Amino acid sequence: MGFDFGIIKEYIPFFLKGTGLTIGLSFAGIFLGTIIGLFIGLGKMQSNKWLALPFVWYINFFRGTPLFVQILLIHFGVVPYFIGETNAIAAAIIALSLNAAAYIAEIFRAGIQSIDKGQMEASRSLGMTHVQAMKHVILPQAIKRMIPPLGNEFIVLIKESSIAAIIAAPELMYWSRAMQGQYYKVWEPYISAAVIYLVLTLTLSFVLNRIERRLTTG
């Protein structure tokens, strides 16, 4: 069986549309996941173990269960409960954000704890509050160290967004499956998807490496 470039050309508009949504889902997931992850990470670092326990179990749940299961629960359970009907894009964003937050929380925790404790003590001795010290002293230093793992999480999120196809979110993998179902072809749709994902992840890796170099040299 020959490789049919004609059907790939036919599906280019759909692949472009799907790629746009894939990027959008990934950006939304990493943006919301970073905000939630910072809150979860700081919560886990509380000295009171009972107050930290819900944050610990949040991380345990989302890191210990498959994203596939999470997105199905959110799509068929959580989203309809709140808005009365399913919404694939909303469910995908929520699932990706909550899942990413669990991993980003650990990145924040590790980054913050990697800063010498003397930095906080020195800041407090200068009259700063704990929040001010975190905002102006600890986090700026920690973020430089968190860029590589945060970048890796973003790359992982781009690939994991493909799971949204299972709930019919019209992202890249959705259109690959549509092509496969229409023409009963395997190589054309899935190689096309693989190439696009590869371009996205390699481009992001290049950008992140440049950012990391600027931060380390600057």
Disulfide bonds with the S-S distance in Angstrom:
none
